Amino acid sequence: MNKIISISVLAAVLLTGCSKTYSVDELVKDRSKRAKVLQKCSTGTYKPDSKNCQNAAEAELKSAFNSINSVN
């Protein structure tokens, strides 16, 4: 029984750790990728304090700022 639990925990850790961490610049340039990451952050697939969520939030702000500046 302990072996099954250990294997399950190990599998969960490995699967969780396999996601790529996107840079802010990558997410600013790729709106679709940014939207997918933000969706995962809001549904709990990614923890809100994860680097991907932080970078996606920053990229969202930068994109909004860039949009405002390009209008002026």
BELHUGI-V547441 format. One record per residue. N is the residue number from 0. RES is the residue in three letters. PSI is psi in degrees with one decimal (* if undefined). D_CENTER is the distance of its C-alpha to the mean C-alpha in Angstrom with 2 decimals. Layout:
N	RES	PSI	D_CENTER
N	RES	PSI	D_CENTER
This chain:
0	MET	-44.7	34.05
1	ASN	-34.1	32.42
2	LYS	-40.5	31.65
3	ILE	-42.9	29.78
4	ILE	-43.9	27.71
5	SER	-43.0	26.98
6	ILE	-40.4	25.96
7	SER	-44.0	23.68
8	VAL	-43.5	21.95
9	LEU	-43.6	21.70
10	ALA	-42.5	20.27
11	ALA	-42.5	17.56
12	VAL	-44.4	16.67
13	LEU	-42.3	16.78
14	LEU	-37.6	14.69
15	THR	-37.7	11.89
16	GLY	-2.6	12.20
17	CYS	-5.4	12.16
18	SER	142.8	8.59
19	LYS	142.6	8.35
20	THR	119.3	6.88
21	TYR	142.5	7.02
22	SER	163.0	9.55
23	VAL	-43.9	10.26
24	ASP	-42.0	13.11
25	GLU	-42.9	11.46
26	LEU	-27.9	9.39
27	VAL	-42.3	12.70
28	LYS	-29.8	14.64
29	ASP	93.8	12.83
30	ARG	-39.6	12.75
31	SER	-45.3	12.15
32	LYS	-41.9	9.00
33	ARG	-43.1	7.78
34	ALA	-40.2	9.28
35	LYS	-42.2	7.81
36	VAL	-44.7	4.11
37	LEU	-36.7	6.26
38	GLN	-44.2	8.40
39	LYS	-32.9	6.57
40	CYS	-39.6	6.19
41	SER	-24.3	9.79
42	THR	-7.1	11.10
43	GLY	1.0	10.27
44	THR	-41.7	8.74
45	TYR	142.9	6.12
46	LYS	139.7	8.35
47	PRO	-27.5	8.46
48	ASP	9.5	9.56
49	SER	160.4	7.01
50	LYS	-38.7	6.74
51	ASN	-42.9	3.15
52	CYS	-41.3	4.28
53	GLN	-45.4	7.44
54	ASN	-38.3	7.14
55	ALA	-40.5	6.16
56	ALA	-43.0	8.97
57	GLU	-40.7	11.12
58	ALA	-37.6	10.89
59	GLU	-43.3	11.89
60	LEU	-44.2	14.72
61	LYS	-41.5	15.82
62	SER	-42.9	16.02
63	ALA	-43.3	18.03
64	PHE	-43.6	20.16
65	ASN	-37.7	20.82
66	SER	-42.3	21.85
67	ILE	-43.2	24.21
68	ASN	-30.5	25.69
69	SER	-21.6	26.32
70	VAL	-36.3	28.37
71	ASN	*	30.59
